[in-house]
């Protein structure tokens, strides 16, 4: 018997579905098939919560799996398919392969086909203390492919405040989690003679320790994403490589902010971002 395809039409806002190294809109409003097909079968992941109120979606479960409605951390909702519903009370990371649920257009007489980008789940992780620790161990496992490490990174970020105590406990961890290459130009060093010849740019290898990774995650979690400082010369999007501030002591910083919500902490960081732009890009120190 052909598998029943349940078709419903969504009237929902775009959310965030993280695919590979990019962030792309969920196709919850249905998009033409030629827009959706390019991602089918790719390794993908979702960071979100099990939805309490399912929206209407195109639904086509793979054999042996059930639909799970997920409110994504970026906003919006999508559908994931797993053998059973994950038992997570908070945020979770779901990993798997992108698939498409296809359906006809709503307009009578239209032959155009539409699709939603969804997830065929192969594994999931509750983003509690135990789950975050498991993801950190994944970061130092050299046998794990980069895309699964990137999924772990986004999962840790999505855990928000719950990740902070765990990351604080790993700041002194010297195990290497990745190898980066940085562009080095000696002609731009402060102690280089002003009229001396500048050697060519070179790439230098840099081992990123788990402790440094945790420091980076802490900064990124509390950065007020989307905040447009009135002192910035042009509208900017905050990127992971942007460093607006450092801390003298993360542990002391956390003691004075424990009990605050993440929104309150990010609001507190907005004047720090302002000071960065007012000082022409001087990295600020947070205490």
C-alpha positions as CSV (number, residue, x, y, z in Angstrom):
1,X,0.0,0.0,0.0
2,X,1.4,3.4,-0.9
3,X,2.3,5.4,2.1
4,X,-0.3,8.0,3.0
5,X,0.9,11.5,2.4
6,X,-0.7,14.0,4.7
7,X,-0.8,17.4,3.1
8,X,-1.6,20.6,4.9
9,X,-0.8,24.2,4.0
10,X,1.3,26.4,6.2
11,X,0.6,30.0,7.0
12,X,3.7,30.7,9.1
13,X,6.6,33.0,9.3
14,X,10.1,32.0,8.2
15,X,12.3,30.5,10.8
16,X,16.0,29.3,10.8
17,X,17.2,25.9,9.7
18,X,20.9,25.4,9.9
19,X,22.4,23.5,7.0
20,X,26.0,22.7,6.7
21,X,28.0,25.9,7.2
22,X,25.2,28.2,6.4
23,X,21.9,29.4,7.9
24,X,19.0,29.3,5.5
25,X,15.2,30.0,5.8
26,X,13.0,27.0,6.5
27,X,10.6,26.5,3.7
28,X,7.6,26.6,6.0
29,X,5.7,28.9,3.7
30,X,6.3,26.5,0.9
31,X,8.7,27.4,-1.9
32,X,8.9,26.3,-5.5
33,X,10.6,22.9,-6.0
34,X,13.6,24.4,-7.8
35,X,14.5,26.4,-4.7
36,X,14.2,23.4,-2.4
37,X,15.8,20.6,-4.3
38,X,19.4,21.9,-4.0
39,X,19.5,20.9,-0.3
40,X,17.9,17.5,-0.4
41,X,19.9,14.7,1.2
42,X,22.5,17.0,2.7
43,X,23.7,16.6,6.3
44,X,21.6,19.0,8.4
45,X,20.7,19.9,11.9
46,X,18.0,21.7,13.9
47,X,18.3,23.4,17.3
48,X,15.0,24.0,18.9
49,X,12.3,22.7,21.2
50,X,9.5,20.2,20.7
51,X,6.5,22.3,19.8
52,X,3.5,22.4,22.0
53,X,1.2,23.8,19.3
54,X,1.8,22.2,15.9
55,X,1.3,24.5,12.9
56,X,0.1,23.2,9.6
57,X,2.7,21.6,7.4
58,X,3.3,19.3,4.4
59,X,4.0,16.0,6.1
60,X,5.5,12.9,4.5
61,X,7.1,10.5,7.1
62,X,9.8,8.1,6.0
63,X,8.9,4.5,6.7
64,X,9.1,3.7,10.4
65,X,9.3,7.3,11.6
66,X,6.8,9.8,13.1
67,X,6.5,13.5,12.5
68,X,7.8,15.8,15.3
69,X,7.1,19.5,15.2
70,X,10.0,21.6,16.3
71,X,10.0,25.3,17.2
72,X,13.4,26.4,16.0
73,X,15.6,28.7,18.1
74,X,15.7,31.2,15.2
75,X,11.9,31.4,15.1
76,X,9.4,29.5,13.1
77,X,8.6,25.8,13.1
78,X,9.6,22.8,11.0
79,X,9.0,19.1,10.9
80,X,11.5,16.4,11.8
81,X,11.0,12.7,11.5
82,X,12.4,10.2,14.1
83,X,11.6,6.6,15.2
84,X,10.3,8.1,18.5
85,X,9.8,11.5,20.0
86,X,12.9,12.7,21.9
87,X,12.4,13.0,25.7
88,X,13.9,16.5,26.2
89,X,12.3,19.1,28.4
90,X,14.2,22.0,26.9
91,X,16.3,22.8,23.9
92,X,17.7,19.9,21.8
93,X,19.9,19.3,18.8
94,X,18.6,17.1,16.0
95,X,20.9,15.8,13.3
96,X,20.2,14.0,10.1
97,X,19.5,14.5,6.4
98,X,17.4,17.1,4.6
99,X,14.4,15.8,2.9
100,X,11.5,17.5,1.1
101,X,7.8,17.2,1.6
102,X,6.2,18.1,-1.7
103,X,2.7,19.2,-2.4
104,X,0.6,21.1,-4.9
105,X,-0.1,24.8,-5.0
106,X,-3.1,26.2,-3.1
107,X,-4.4,28.0,-6.1
108,X,-7.1,26.0,-8.0
109,X,-5.9,24.9,-11.4
110,X,-2.2,25.6,-10.7
111,X,0.3,22.9,-11.7
112,X,3.2,24.3,-9.7
113,X,4.6,22.1,-7.0
114,X,5.9,23.3,-3.7
115,X,8.0,21.8,-0.9
116,X,9.1,22.3,2.7
117,X,12.6,21.5,3.7
118,X,12.5,19.1,6.7
119,X,14.8,16.7,8.6
120,X,15.1,12.9,8.6
121,X,16.6,12.5,12.1
122,X,19.5,10.1,12.7
123,X,20.4,11.3,16.2
124,X,19.4,13.8,18.8
125,X,20.9,15.3,21.9
126,X,19.2,17.0,24.8
127,X,21.1,20.3,25.5
128,X,21.2,19.9,29.2
129,X,24.5,19.6,31.2
130,X,25.1,16.0,30.1
131,X,24.3,16.7,26.5
132,X,26.6,19.8,26.3
133,X,29.5,17.9,27.9
134,X,29.0,15.2,25.2
135,X,29.1,17.8,22.5
136,X,32.3,19.3,23.9
137,X,33.9,15.9,23.8
138,X,32.9,15.6,20.2
139,X,34.8,18.8,19.5
140,X,38.1,17.2,20.6
141,X,37.5,13.9,18.8
142,X,39.7,14.2,15.6
143,X,37.8,11.4,13.9
144,X,34.5,13.4,13.9
145,X,33.9,15.2,10.5
146,X,33.8,19.0,10.5
147,X,30.1,19.2,9.8
148,X,29.2,17.3,12.9
149,X,31.5,19.5,15.0
150,X,29.7,22.5,13.5
151,X,26.4,21.0,14.4
152,X,27.7,20.6,18.0
153,X,28.9,24.2,18.0
154,X,25.4,25.5,17.0
155,X,23.8,23.2,19.6
156,X,26.0,24.6,22.4
157,X,25.1,28.2,21.3
158,X,21.4,27.2,21.2
159,X,21.6,26.0,24.8
160,X,22.0,29.6,25.9
161,X,22.3,30.2,29.6
162,X,22.4,26.4,30.3
163,X,25.7,26.2,28.5
164,X,27.5,28.9,30.5
165,X,28.4,27.0,33.6
166,X,29.5,24.0,31.5
167,X,31.7,26.2,29.3
168,X,33.2,27.9,32.4
169,X,34.3,24.5,33.6
170,X,36.3,23.9,30.4
171,X,38.2,27.2,30.0
172,X,41.5,25.6,31.1
173,X,41.1,22.6,28.8
174,X,44.2,22.5,26.5
175,X,43.1,19.7,24.2
176,X,43.0,20.7,20.6
177,X,39.6,20.8,19.0
178,X,40.5,22.2,15.5
179,X,43.4,23.5,13.4
180,X,43.0,27.0,11.8
181,X,45.1,28.9,9.4
182,X,45.5,32.6,10.0
183,X,46.8,35.2,7.6
184,X,50.0,36.8,8.8
185,X,51.6,39.9,7.4
186,X,54.7,41.0,9.2
187,X,54.5,44.4,7.5
188,X,51.5,45.2,9.6
189,X,53.1,44.4,13.0
190,X,53.5,47.4,15.4
191,X,57.3,46.9,15.7
192,X,57.9,46.7,12.0
193,X,60.1,49.6,10.7
194,X,57.8,52.1,9.0
195,X,59.9,52.3,5.8
196,X,61.1,48.7,5.7
197,X,60.1,46.3,3.0
198,X,57.1,44.2,3.8
199,X,57.3,40.5,3.2
200,X,54.4,38.8,1.6
201,X,51.4,37.5,3.4
202,X,51.7,34.0,4.8
203,X,49.4,31.5,6.4
204,X,50.3,30.2,9.8
205,X,48.8,27.2,11.5
206,X,47.0,27.8,14.8
207,X,45.8,25.0,17.1
208,X,42.5,26.0,18.7
209,X,42.2,24.5,22.2
210,X,38.9,23.5,23.8
211,X,39.4,26.2,26.4
212,X,39.7,28.9,23.7
213,X,36.6,27.4,21.9
214,X,34.7,27.7,25.2
215,X,35.8,31.3,25.6
216,X,34.6,32.1,22.1
217,X,31.2,30.4,22.7
218,X,30.7,32.4,25.9
219,X,31.3,35.6,24.1
220,X,29.0,34.6,21.2
221,X,26.2,33.5,23.5
222,X,26.0,36.8,25.3
223,X,26.5,39.0,22.3
224,X,23.3,40.9,21.4
225,X,22.8,39.5,17.9
226,X,20.9,41.8,15.6
227,X,21.7,44.9,17.7
228,X,22.5,47.9,15.5
229,X,24.5,50.3,17.4
230,X,23.7,54.0,16.6
231,X,27.5,54.6,16.7
232,X,28.3,52.1,13.9
233,X,29.1,53.8,10.6
234,X,27.0,51.3,8.6
235,X,24.4,48.7,9.5
236,X,26.4,45.5,10.3
237,X,25.7,41.9,10.9
238,X,27.6,40.4,13.8
239,X,29.8,37.6,12.7
240,X,31.5,34.9,14.7
241,X,34.9,36.2,14.0
242,X,34.0,39.7,15.3
243,X,35.4,40.4,18.7
244,X,33.8,43.4,20.5
245,X,34.9,42.6,24.0
246,X,36.9,40.3,26.3
247,X,36.5,39.5,30.0
248,X,39.1,39.7,32.8
249,X,37.5,36.8,34.6
250,X,34.6,34.8,33.3
251,X,33.9,33.2,36.6
252,X,33.7,36.6,38.4
253,X,31.5,37.9,35.6
254,X,29.1,35.1,35.9
255,X,28.8,35.4,39.7
256,X,27.3,38.9,39.3
257,X,24.9,37.9,36.6
258,X,23.7,34.5,37.7
259,X,19.9,34.7,37.9
260,X,19.5,37.1,35.0
261,X,17.8,36.0,31.8
262,X,19.8,35.8,28.6
263,X,17.8,38.8,27.2
264,X,18.7,40.8,30.2
265,X,22.4,39.9,29.8
266,X,22.3,40.8,26.1
267,X,20.7,44.1,26.9
268,X,23.5,44.8,29.4
269,X,26.0,44.2,26.6
270,X,24.6,46.7,24.2
271,X,26.4,49.7,25.8
272,X,29.6,47.6,25.4
273,X,29.0,47.3,21.7
274,X,28.3,51.0,21.5
275,X,31.6,51.7,23.3
276,X,33.4,49.5,20.8
277,X,32.1,51.7,17.9
278,X,32.6,55.0,19.7
279,X,36.3,54.1,20.3
280,X,36.8,53.3,16.6
281,X,37.0,49.6,17.1
282,X,38.9,49.2,20.4
283,X,38.1,45.9,22.0
284,X,36.3,46.5,25.3
285,X,37.0,44.8,28.6
286,X,34.0,43.5,30.5
287,X,34.2,42.9,34.3
